Amino acid sequence: FVPDRKTGLIMCAAGAMATMLGISLFFEKNLIRVGNILLVLGAPIVVGPARASRYVLAPAKLRATLVFAFGFFLILSGRPLLGICVEAYGTSGRTTPVWRTH
């Protein structure tokens, strides 16, 4: 592993553990905030900033990215349950293919 990638993986793992612990402690706001920040900062370090920005700022996925960012803001502003739900919706919009309706 490249040292930066290893740091990103550690940040992602710590973020996932803090988020899961925060959820298991009845949505403890501060643990979920720290976990979310670590996940959001660690993921681009793992894949590289150029690939991460191309993925996040892709025109086809811009709306889902904005929904995810709104969920991130909700978590930071003290609404962890609503923020996690909005982030999950935004993540599903970024990872699933676009279904066309004819």
RAFEN-V923794 format. One record per residue. N is the residue number from 1. D_CENTER is the distance of its C-alpha to the mean C-alpha in Angstrom with 1 decimal. Layout:
N/D_CENTER ; N/D_CENTER
This chain:
1/22.6 ; 2/22.4 ; 3/22.0 ; 4/18.9 ; 5/17.2 ; 6/18.4 ; 7/16.9 ; 8/13.4 ; 9/13.9 ; 10/15.2 ; 11/12.3 ; 12/9.9 ; 13/12.6 ; 14/13.3 ; 15/9.8 ; 16/10.0 ; 17/13.6 ; 18/13.2 ; 19/10.9 ; 20/13.4 ; 21/16.2 ; 22/15.2 ; 23/15.1 ; 24/18.4 ; 25/19.9 ; 26/19.9 ; 27/16.6 ; 28/17.5 ; 29/15.8 ; 30/15.9 ; 31/14.6 ; 32/11.5 ; 33/11.1 ; 34/11.8 ; 35/9.5 ; 36/6.4 ; 37/8.1 ; 38/9.0 ; 39/5.9 ; 40/5.0 ; 41/8.8 ; 42/9.6 ; 43/8.2 ; 44/10.4 ; 45/13.1 ; 46/13.3 ; 47/13.8 ; 48/15.4 ; 49/14.8 ; 50/17.1 ; 51/15.5 ; 52/11.9 ; 53/13.5 ; 54/15.7 ; 55/13.0 ; 56/10.9 ; 57/14.3 ; 58/16.2 ; 59/18.5 ; 60/18.1 ; 61/14.3 ; 62/14.5 ; 63/14.8 ; 64/11.7 ; 65/9.8 ; 66/11.7 ; 67/11.0 ; 68/7.2 ; 69/8.4 ; 70/11.0 ; 71/9.0 ; 72/7.4 ; 73/11.1 ; 74/12.4 ; 75/10.9 ; 76/12.4 ; 77/15.5 ; 78/16.2 ; 79/15.4 ; 80/13.0 ; 81/14.3 ; 82/14.1 ; 83/10.7 ; 84/9.3 ; 85/11.6 ; 86/10.7 ; 87/6.9 ; 88/8.5 ; 89/11.1 ; 90/9.2 ; 91/7.5 ; 92/11.1 ; 93/12.5 ; 94/11.0 ; 95/12.0 ; 96/15.3 ; 97/18.3 ; 98/19.8 ; 99/22.7 ; 100/25.7 ; 101/28.2 ; 102/31.8
